[in-house]
């Protein structure tokens, strides 16, 4: 009795316009909370074009470059997922996050205390490089695939 063993050969490569259908599928699968890949075919096409242009640039200082990659099963040609690098996050569009603060107030009796919590709007990562748009399609979630996407 022969046992067939299929080795998954994966390749991370820059996205190209021919990957648009797969990227639209990923955007639909990822759901509404995944804001960097909205299911809008025209917007995704522009995102691909911007990535292709970014790869073609001769960059000496990071700017509005956005490098988008796909993870491909080179045996089948299936696009397994995507990931990206924002060269300088928050430069062309604000990158805002919130810091949670807690202040503990003690009453006259040290046993009685009250915690006041607040959020502070921050933009301390402006200009930093950011890994973004990382998504591995559910049917391809297996050993090392997600790890490979996170190490672009």
Rosetta blueprint (number, residue, H / E / L):
1 X L
2 X L
3 X L
4 X L
5 X L
6 X L
7 X L
8 X L
9 X L
10 X E
11 X E
12 X E
13 X E
14 X E
15 X L
16 X L
17 X H
18 X H
19 X H
20 X H
21 X H
22 X H
23 X H
24 X H
25 X H
26 X H
27 X H
28 X H
29 X H
30 X H
31 X L
32 X L
33 X L
34 X L
35 X L
36 X L
37 X L
38 X L
39 X L
40 X L
41 X H
42 X H
43 X H
44 X H
45 X H
46 X H
47 X H
48 X H
49 X H
50 X H
51 X H
52 X H
53 X H
54 X H
55 X H
56 X H
57 X L
58 X L
59 X L
60 X L
61 X L
62 X L
63 X L
64 X L
65 X L
66 X E
67 X E
68 X E
69 X E
70 X E
71 X E
72 X E
73 X E
74 X L
75 X L
76 X L
77 X L
78 X L
79 X E
80 X E
81 X E
82 X E
83 X E
84 X E
85 X E
86 X E
87 X L
88 X L
89 X L
90 X L
91 X L
92 X L
93 X L
94 X L
95 X L
96 X L
97 X E
98 X E
99 X E
100 X E
101 X E
102 X E
103 X E
104 X E
105 X E
106 X E
107 X L
108 X L
109 X L
110 X L
111 X L
112 X L
113 X E
114 X E
115 X E
116 X E
117 X E
118 X E
119 X E
120 X E
121 X E
122 X E
123 X L
124 X L
125 X L
126 X L
127 X L
128 X L
129 X L
130 X E
131 X E
132 X E
133 X E
134 X E
135 X E
136 X E
137 X L
138 X H
139 X H
140 X H
141 X L
142 X L
143 X L
144 X L
145 X H
146 X H
147 X H
148 X H
149 X H
150 X H
151 X L
152 X L
